[in-house]
Structures are given as C-alpha cells and as structure tokens.
Amino acid sequence: MTSHVVIKEGPTHLAVPSLHSSGGPGTKGLDVFYNRQMAFNRDVSIMFLRALGSGLKVADCMAATGSRSARMANEVPDIEVVANDIDPRSGDFIRKNIELNGLDNLRVNNQDLACLLSEERFDYVDIDPFGSPIPYLHSAIKGVSRNGILALTATDTAPLAGARRDKCERRYLARPLKWPCHHESGLRILLGTVARDLARFDKGMEPLLSFYCDHYFRVYVRVTKGAERADRTLAQVGHMAYDRQSLVRSVSPDAQGHPYGPLWLGPLHDRGLLADMEVGPSLQEAGRCSKMLALWREELDTPLCYEVAEISSYLKVSPPRMEKLLHSLSRRGPASRSHVSPTCFRTDLPLEEVLDSYLEAAQIDNL
Ligand SMILES: C[S@@+](CC[C@H](N)C(=O)[O-])C[C@H]1O[C@@H](n2cnc3c(N)ncnc32)[C@H](O)[C@@H]1O
C-alpha cells in the first residue's frame, strides 16, 4: 500500500493517499484517487440512501479508495455494499477502510465494472468516473435491478455546459446551449441522454435527485421497466430555443424552431424522496447539506430559468435582491430560486411579466 494518511469524513475513518486532491472535480493522478471536496457529494449519497429505506444491495463501481463505499456501509443502516475498482491498488485502501471501521457489510471487488455488472444485479449502481459516465451507462443499465437506482456523476462540464459543442454532440448526441443558464441545460442534457439510452432497452426513468455543484453534475434516477414507461419517459425529453437579443426562451417536444437538445424537460427531483431526506448531525458538511436540501425542496420543476445579470444588462438596471425579485414575481405567478446558481431563478411566467417584475423589484430596491 502506498504512503497514506487516515482522515475522518463524517463518522467514518478513511485511509487515503498522503497526496490527494482537495479541490476541483479531480483528475487522474499517479496514486489511487481521493478528493476531499467530494465529501459533500458522499454526504448526499448517505442522506439519499437513508431515505430510500433498508435492505439495499449497492455497487460502488468506481470505488478508488472506497471512501464512498466505506461511508455507505458505515453510515446507512441495513445495507450491503460492493466496492469495485479496476485498479488493483485500490483494493489495499478498501481493505484498510473495512478494517478501520470494523465493517462486515462491505466486499472488495477488483474487476472492470462491465464484468461485475454482467454477473450481478444491484438495487443501487454508482458510477463516479473521471469525466463522463456515458461510456459506462450500458453496463450500469444492465446491472441495475428492477426499480433500482442509477447514481451518476459527470465532471465533463465543458461539453455539457456548451463550451465544447463538438464533444457534447458526440458523447451526448445533443446540441448544448451557450446561454446564461448553461449548467441548468447541462444537467438536463445529461438526464435526457440517460432517458434516451434507457428507452432503447424498453426502460423508463424517474429522476429522484439531480444537481450541479462544485464543477460536476450528479443525478440519481429510478429505472423503471416496460415499453409504456419508456414512452412516458421519452415524452419528457424535448428541445429548447433561446434568443440572445430578445431573451426569449421556450421549450418544445420537437426540434422544429428549437435547435438545442434533446434535453430532459421533466422534474429534476422526486418531492417525496426530498421530504424523507434528513440531514443528520454526523454528516461531514451538515450545514451545506441543509442549505442544498432546502433549495432542492423549494425550486420549481420548470427548465425555464433566468440569470439576473442577463436581465440587468438587457433592462440596464442594477440587480434587485433575490428576495425582492421573487416576491415581485410571485405576485404574478409561481417563481423560485434555483440550486444551480445563487443568481438564477425559475419561472414559467411570460417574458414581459418577468421583465415587469424585475423592474418593479429593482425600483423598490433602489428607493
Ligand atoms: C473519480 S475516481 C472514483 C472516486 C471515488 N468514487 C471516490 O468517491 O473517492 C474513478 C475511478 O474509476 C476507476 N475506473 C476507471 N475505469 C474503470 C472500469 N472500467 N471499471 C472499474 N473501475 C474503473 C479508476 O481506477 C478510478 O479509481
């Protein structure tokens, strides 16, 4: 085992390489991978799995040091976890982490995830790669049991958010938007691709939790079976139009006049599951988890969103405070913040009403 240190994430002790990442999405290095900044991502998995209920069989398919696996096995009651990684060096870390936490519900596996997922079925399949999860998606679909969960991380934000259109078109078979809310559309392109891939196997999906933060996207979807469910899922995949001059944006089930996408137009989260998710005091970043959970619960499902900077520059007024703006919008119709950005809001209101609300809020704020 290479040089390591033992740290604590939540209540779980973790042996990790002495030299490890502490910021950014993380890239391939010389040693087994561990990124301190992803502790929040792992906290969310803990809250999520606790809310799902007991008796789950979990595959952490790209486990590296087994940090997520060890935390799941240690912090979620009545769970059975397989920590798998193709890198033989990761097994040493995982075994050490089993020993450090006295775990009897965590098994080490050292295979290509495609092999593991063709041999066994799991209630929850976690894919946490360097970059895009798409090359692993078919294996994950194969290995997830009926009504099971796929949990996917994507750190390839540049293609999804429109900075690398060519790559997005190749990998996600979708045309990305270069617009102020590019992380919203990136998240929805990822979900749209998963939905379309599932449909090819006569499967559908229900997003349970989907978010963007710290330069990565993360989605948890329940996989449902049957052609009817696949059709219902595909009906929620559509296209988008955006005009930079007028700020007009709209969505449509088909591509005519709506050149961007395909992307997911349905809900990002399952309200029932969000209601069941709880922030325990033992989580590593409990404060951040509470804040994000509140935002996910509060935000509307609509993909139509706005960044205050684009409206301010269009109307040539200073941005109002978000509370004032939401108050003004809400007098005309539903509006909410968005978890994707603190300066972004969601509403289905017609653009003229959005602009009127904005001017009203800006004037009150500047009195
Ligand atoms: C970003 S790291 C995973 C980080 C880890 N989930 C955590 O929370 O610390 C990606 C890992 O995927 C592993 N990997 C790459 N291709 C794989 C494959 N085909 N099957 C299994 N593991 C793979 C790499 O060895 C690497 O350890």
PDBQT file of the ligand as one rigid body, heavy atoms in Angstrom, charges set to zero:
ROOT
HETATM    1  C1  LIG A 401     -13.020   9.568  -9.919  1.00  0.00    +0.000 C 
HETATM    2  S1  LIG A 401     -12.394   8.033  -9.370  1.00  0.00    +0.000 S 
HETATM    3  C2  LIG A 401     -13.618   7.471  -8.232  1.00  0.00    +0.000 C 
HETATM    4  C3  LIG A 401     -13.664   8.195  -6.914  1.00  0.00    +0.000 C 
HETATM    5  C4  LIG A 401     -14.413   7.522  -5.806  1.00  0.00    +0.000 C 
HETATM    6  N1  LIG A 401     -15.755   7.140  -6.197  1.00  0.00    +0.000 N 
HETATM    7  C5  LIG A 401     -14.447   8.380  -4.540  1.00  0.00    +0.000 C 
HETATM    8  O1  LIG A 401     -15.563   8.795  -4.095  1.00  0.00    +0.000 OA
HETATM    9  O2  LIG A 401     -13.383   8.670  -3.987  1.00  0.00    +0.000 OA
HETATM   10  C6  LIG A 401     -12.622   6.963 -10.754  1.00  0.00    +0.000 C 
HETATM   11  C7  LIG A 401     -12.166   5.538 -10.511  1.00  0.00    +0.000 C 
HETATM   12  O3  LIG A 401     -12.698   4.709 -11.552  1.00  0.00    +0.000 OA
HETATM   13  C8  LIG A 401     -11.780   3.629 -11.761  1.00  0.00    +0.000 C 
HETATM   14  N2  LIG A 401     -12.138   3.019 -13.065  1.00  0.00    +0.000 N 
HETATM   15  C9  LIG A 401     -11.890   3.506 -14.321  1.00  0.00    +0.000 A 
HETATM   16  N3  LIG A 401     -12.406   2.683 -15.264  1.00  0.00    +0.000 NA
HETATM   17  C10 LIG A 401     -12.993   1.643 -14.601  1.00  0.00    +0.000 A 
HETATM   18  C11 LIG A 401     -13.701   0.488 -15.028  1.00  0.00    +0.000 A 
HETATM   19  N4  LIG A 401     -13.907   0.230 -16.330  1.00  0.00    +0.000 N 
HETATM   20  N5  LIG A 401     -14.171  -0.356 -14.082  1.00  0.00    +0.000 NA
HETATM   21  C12 LIG A 401     -13.982  -0.108 -12.775  1.00  0.00    +0.000 A 
HETATM   22  N6  LIG A 401     -13.291   0.976 -12.305  1.00  0.00    +0.000 NA
HETATM   23  C13 LIG A 401     -12.824   1.852 -13.204  1.00  0.00    +0.000 A 
HETATM   24  C14 LIG A 401     -10.424   4.275 -11.672  1.00  0.00    +0.000 C 
HETATM   25  O4  LIG A 401      -9.440   3.309 -11.374  1.00  0.00    +0.000 OA
HETATM   26  C15 LIG A 401     -10.653   5.304 -10.530  1.00  0.00    +0.000 C 
HETATM   27  O5  LIG A 401     -10.257   4.781  -9.288  1.00  0.00    +0.000 OA
ENDROOT
TORSDOF 0
